[in-house]
């Protein structure tokens, strides 16, 4: 199977490594936008910027240049760029006959005066409506996938050919891939869990205790599910890997950049200081406002997400955020 991964960040690199080591002997290429990065990875056989210390398999090809040319003849194209770059890249791939899958999570920033941003599959419907496409998502840190540690992911698409291609490409003794037709639910889970991880980091940073953390994660799952159902997702998706699983991992794992943002804000750091200290993108910082905007258009109540947005925008400080949530009127679960 010929697999091309477009984007040499942490996630793109991790998935390229995983595919390169697959027992089926896939032919895998990893495309870097920057020629210098591609040259450095060829020379050092590692992605020193994003996954330092993890060797790149000898069989993994490192390429740059035009993305469309790099993807020519592929059996599967995996897009590992951030959400902000997805629309443009899908537009370039619009004539591709190969299945396409993206790794990014979140909502796009609003376009052309629209009040809300779109999920990745909605972006694809506008930018490249003829593509057979989907998402590869689930509870996973790129570093652990790159190291070959046990992981389970979800291949989500309305197209059976996309789900089957992703399973064929990545399902292995180290990485289980479960197919799911509910791409709406999978993408809502992937977007909202990053916002909730910031809230959980704040909770832990303020040393509120394990009771508070459990309550926050559980009520956060309820928020995620409400938004998903309003967008047409299936409720059971949120009890699976891309819902509860991804939420628990991102909210509690020490490798979570979004949780780290919450921890730093609890220490009194500014948002700018918190983001700069990470060295990588924390998706929740960028998707919190877009998640909330979509919920507000739909009339979906998301108090935790709203509080995170107010915290990120400087309208409340960490102690005030807690007080506001605890002061909410009682209601049935």
C-alpha positions as CSV (number, residue, x, y, z in Angstrom):
1,X,0.0,0.0,0.0
2,X,1.4,3.4,-0.9
3,X,0.7,5.9,1.8
4,X,1.6,9.6,1.7
5,X,1.4,11.7,4.9
6,X,1.2,15.5,4.3
7,X,2.6,17.4,7.2
8,X,5.7,16.7,9.3
9,X,4.5,17.9,12.6
10,X,4.3,15.6,15.6
11,X,1.2,13.8,14.5
12,X,2.0,13.5,10.9
13,X,5.4,12.1,11.8
14,X,4.1,9.7,14.3
15,X,1.5,8.2,11.9
16,X,4.2,8.0,9.1
17,X,6.4,6.0,11.5
18,X,3.6,3.7,12.5
19,X,2.7,3.0,8.9
20,X,6.3,2.5,7.9
21,X,6.7,-0.2,10.6
22,X,3.5,-2.0,9.6
23,X,3.9,-5.8,9.1
24,X,2.4,-5.4,5.6
25,X,5.4,-3.5,4.4
26,X,3.7,-0.3,3.2
27,X,5.5,2.2,1.1
28,X,5.3,5.4,3.1
29,X,6.3,9.0,2.3
30,X,6.3,11.9,4.8
31,X,6.0,15.3,3.1
32,X,7.4,18.5,4.8
33,X,6.4,21.9,3.6
34,X,9.8,23.2,4.4
35,X,12.8,21.9,2.4
36,X,15.1,22.6,5.3
37,X,13.1,20.5,7.7
38,X,13.0,17.6,5.2
39,X,16.8,17.8,4.7
40,X,17.4,17.9,8.5
41,X,15.2,14.8,9.0
42,X,17.0,13.0,6.2
43,X,20.4,13.8,7.7
44,X,19.5,13.0,11.3
45,X,16.8,10.4,10.8
46,X,14.6,12.0,13.4
47,X,12.1,14.9,13.6
48,X,14.2,16.8,16.1
49,X,11.7,19.6,16.4
50,X,8.6,17.6,17.3
51,X,9.7,14.1,18.3
52,X,13.3,14.3,19.4
53,X,14.9,11.0,20.2
54,X,12.5,8.9,18.1
55,X,14.3,7.4,15.1
56,X,12.7,7.5,11.7
57,X,12.5,4.0,10.1
58,X,15.0,3.5,7.3
59,X,12.1,2.7,4.8
60,X,10.4,6.1,5.5
61,X,10.9,8.4,2.5
62,X,11.1,12.2,3.3
63,X,10.0,14.5,0.6
64,X,9.1,18.2,0.0
65,X,7.9,20.3,-2.9
66,X,4.4,20.5,-4.2
67,X,2.0,18.6,-2.0
68,X,-0.1,17.4,-5.0
69,X,3.0,16.0,-6.7
70,X,4.0,14.2,-3.5
71,X,0.6,12.6,-3.2
72,X,0.4,11.4,-6.8
73,X,-0.3,7.7,-7.1
74,X,-1.0,7.2,-3.4
75,X,-3.5,4.6,-2.2
76,X,-4.1,6.7,0.9
77,X,-3.4,10.4,1.7
78,X,-3.2,11.4,5.3
79,X,-3.3,15.1,6.1
80,X,-1.3,16.0,9.2
81,X,-1.6,19.8,9.0
82,X,-3.3,22.1,11.5
83,X,-7.0,22.9,11.0
84,X,-6.1,26.3,9.7
85,X,-4.3,24.8,6.7
86,X,-6.9,22.0,6.0
87,X,-9.1,24.0,3.6
88,X,-6.3,25.0,1.3
89,X,-4.7,21.6,1.1
90,X,-8.0,19.8,0.5
91,X,-8.6,22.2,-2.3
92,X,-5.4,21.1,-3.9
93,X,-6.3,17.5,-3.5
94,X,-9.9,17.9,-4.8
95,X,-9.2,15.8,-7.9
96,X,-7.6,12.9,-6.1
97,X,-9.1,9.5,-6.5
98,X,-7.4,8.2,-3.4
99,X,-9.1,8.2,0.0
100,X,-8.0,11.2,2.2
101,X,-8.0,11.4,6.0
102,X,-7.1,14.2,8.3
103,X,-5.6,14.1,11.8
104,X,-6.5,17.6,12.9
105,X,-9.1,18.3,15.6
106,X,-11.3,21.3,16.2
107,X,-13.5,23.8,14.3
108,X,-12.2,26.0,11.6
109,X,-12.2,29.8,12.2
110,X,-15.3,31.4,10.7
111,X,-15.0,32.2,7.0
112,X,-16.5,35.0,4.9
113,X,-18.6,36.7,7.6
114,X,-20.1,33.5,8.9
115,X,-20.9,33.5,12.6
116,X,-19.4,30.1,13.3
117,X,-16.6,27.8,12.1
118,X,-17.0,24.4,10.4
119,X,-15.8,20.9,11.4
120,X,-13.2,19.3,9.1
121,X,-15.8,17.2,7.2
122,X,-17.8,20.3,6.6
123,X,-14.7,22.1,5.3
124,X,-14.1,19.2,3.0
125,X,-17.7,19.4,1.7
126,X,-17.0,23.0,0.6
127,X,-13.4,22.8,-0.5
128,X,-13.4,19.3,-2.2
129,X,-16.9,17.9,-2.4
130,X,-15.8,15.0,-4.6
131,X,-13.3,13.6,-2.2
132,X,-13.9,10.3,-0.3
133,X,-12.6,11.5,3.0
134,X,-12.7,11.1,6.8
135,X,-10.9,11.5,10.1
136,X,-8.4,9.4,12.1
137,X,-9.0,10.3,15.7
138,X,-9.1,9.0,19.2
139,X,-7.2,9.0,22.6
140,X,-3.6,9.2,21.7
141,X,-0.4,11.2,22.2
142,X,1.8,11.4,19.2
143,X,4.9,10.5,21.1
144,X,3.5,7.2,22.4
145,X,2.3,6.3,18.9
146,X,5.7,7.0,17.5
147,X,7.3,4.8,20.1
148,X,5.0,2.0,19.2
149,X,3.2,1.9,22.6
150,X,-0.3,0.3,22.6
151,X,-3.0,2.7,21.2
152,X,-6.5,2.5,19.8
153,X,-7.9,5.0,17.2
154,X,-11.1,5.5,15.3
155,X,-11.3,5.7,11.5
156,X,-14.4,7.8,10.9
157,X,-16.0,8.4,7.6
158,X,-19.3,8.0,5.8
159,X,-17.4,6.3,3.0
160,X,-16.6,2.6,3.6
161,X,-13.5,2.8,1.3
162,X,-12.0,5.4,3.6
163,X,-12.6,3.4,6.7
164,X,-11.2,0.3,5.1
165,X,-8.1,2.1,3.8
166,X,-7.3,3.5,7.3
167,X,-7.7,0.1,8.9
168,X,-5.5,-1.5,6.3
169,X,-2.9,1.2,6.6
170,X,-2.6,1.4,10.4
171,X,-4.2,-1.5,12.2
172,X,-1.3,-3.5,13.7
173,X,-0.2,-5.4,16.9
174,X,0.6,-2.0,18.4
175,X,-2.2,0.1,17.0
176,X,-5.9,-0.9,16.9
177,X,-8.1,1.0,14.5
178,X,-11.9,0.8,14.9
179,X,-14.2,1.9,12.1
180,X,-17.1,4.3,12.8
181,X,-19.6,5.9,10.3
182,X,-20.4,8.8,12.7
183,X,-17.9,11.4,11.6
184,X,-19.9,14.2,13.2
185,X,-19.7,12.6,16.7
186,X,-16.0,11.7,16.3
187,X,-15.1,15.3,15.2
188,X,-17.2,16.9,18.0
189,X,-15.4,14.8,20.5
190,X,-12.0,15.7,19.2
191,X,-12.8,19.4,19.3
192,X,-14.5,19.7,22.6
193,X,-12.2,17.5,24.6
194,X,-9.3,20.0,24.1
195,X,-11.3,22.8,25.6
196,X,-12.3,20.6,28.6
197,X,-8.7,19.6,29.1
198,X,-7.8,23.3,29.8
199,X,-10.6,23.4,32.4
200,X,-9.3,20.2,34.0
201,X,-5.7,21.5,34.1
202,X,-7.0,24.6,35.8
203,X,-8.9,22.4,38.3
204,X,-5.7,20.4,39.1
205,X,-3.5,23.5,39.2
206,X,-5.8,25.1,41.8
207,X,-5.5,21.8,43.8
208,X,-9.3,21.4,44.0
209,X,-9.0,17.6,44.5
210,X,-10.0,14.5,42.7
211,X,-13.7,14.9,43.4
212,X,-13.7,18.2,41.5
213,X,-11.8,16.6,38.6
214,X,-14.2,13.7,38.3
215,X,-17.2,16.1,38.3
216,X,-15.6,18.4,35.7
217,X,-14.8,15.5,33.3
218,X,-18.3,14.0,33.7
219,X,-20.1,17.3,33.2
220,X,-17.8,18.1,30.4
221,X,-18.8,14.8,28.7
222,X,-22.4,16.0,29.0
223,X,-21.6,19.3,27.3
224,X,-19.8,17.4,24.5
225,X,-22.8,15.1,24.0
226,X,-25.3,17.9,23.9
227,X,-23.4,19.7,21.2
228,X,-22.9,16.5,19.2
229,X,-26.6,15.5,19.3
230,X,-27.6,19.0,18.2
231,X,-25.2,18.6,15.2
232,X,-26.7,15.1,14.3
233,X,-24.2,12.8,16.0
234,X,-25.1,9.5,17.7
235,X,-25.1,9.5,21.5
236,X,-23.2,6.2,21.7
237,X,-20.2,7.8,20.0
238,X,-19.5,9.9,23.0
239,X,-19.1,6.8,25.2
240,X,-16.4,5.5,22.9
241,X,-12.8,6.2,22.1
242,X,-13.3,9.5,20.4
243,X,-15.6,10.8,23.2
244,X,-15.0,9.6,26.7
245,X,-11.6,8.0,25.8
246,X,-10.1,11.1,24.3
247,X,-11.5,13.3,27.0
248,X,-10.1,11.3,29.8
249,X,-6.6,11.1,28.2
250,X,-6.4,14.7,27.3
251,X,-7.8,15.9,30.6
252,X,-5.5,13.8,32.8
253,X,-2.4,12.9,30.8
254,X,0.9,14.5,31.6
255,X,1.7,14.8,27.8
256,X,-1.5,16.9,27.2
257,X,-0.6,20.4,26.1
258,X,-4.1,21.6,26.7
259,X,-4.1,20.4,30.3
260,X,-0.7,22.1,30.7
261,X,-2.2,25.4,29.6
262,X,-4.8,25.1,32.4
263,X,-2.1,24.3,34.9
264,X,0.0,27.3,33.9
265,X,-3.0,29.6,34.0
266,X,-3.7,28.4,37.5
267,X,-0.2,29.5,38.5
268,X,-1.1,33.0,37.4
269,X,0.7,32.9,34.0
270,X,-0.7,34.9,31.2
271,X,-2.1,33.0,28.2
272,X,0.7,34.2,26.1
273,X,3.3,33.0,28.6
274,X,1.5,29.6,28.8
275,X,1.4,29.1,25.1
276,X,5.0,30.2,24.5
277,X,6.3,27.8,27.1
278,X,4.8,24.8,25.3
279,X,6.7,25.1,22.1
280,X,3.8,23.3,20.3
281,X,0.3,24.2,19.5
282,X,-2.4,23.6,22.2
283,X,-5.5,23.0,20.1
284,X,-7.9,24.0,22.8
285,X,-6.7,27.6,22.9
286,X,-7.6,28.0,19.3
287,X,-10.8,25.9,19.2
288,X,-12.4,27.1,22.4
289,X,-14.0,30.2,20.8
290,X,-15.1,28.3,17.7
291,X,-16.7,25.5,19.8
292,X,-18.6,28.0,21.9
293,X,-19.7,30.0,18.9
294,X,-21.2,26.9,17.2
295,X,-23.0,25.9,20.4
296,X,-24.5,29.4,20.8
297,X,-25.8,29.4,17.3
298,X,-27.5,26.1,18.0
299,X,-28.8,27.2,21.5
300,X,-26.7,24.5,23.3
301,X,-25.7,25.4,26.8
302,X,-22.0,24.8,27.5
303,X,-21.0,26.5,30.8
304,X,-17.6,24.9,31.1
305,X,-16.6,25.8,27.6
306,X,-18.0,29.3,28.1
307,X,-15.9,29.7,31.3
308,X,-12.8,28.5,29.5
309,X,-13.3,31.1,26.8
310,X,-13.8,33.9,29.3
311,X,-10.6,32.8,31.1
312,X,-8.6,32.7,27.9
313,X,-9.9,36.1,26.9
314,X,-9.0,37.6,30.3
315,X,-12.6,38.4,31.4
316,X,-12.2,36.2,34.5
317,X,-9.3,34.9,36.6
318,X,-8.8,31.3,37.7
319,X,-10.5,31.7,41.2
320,X,-13.4,33.6,39.7
321,X,-13.9,30.9,37.1
322,X,-14.4,28.3,39.8
323,X,-16.7,30.5,41.8
324,X,-18.9,31.1,38.7
325,X,-19.3,27.4,38.0
326,X,-20.1,26.5,41.6
327,X,-22.7,29.3,41.9
328,X,-24.9,27.9,39.1
329,X,-28.4,27.1,40.1
330,X,-29.2,23.5,41.0
331,X,-30.7,21.2,38.4
332,X,-31.4,17.6,37.6
333,X,-28.6,15.5,36.0
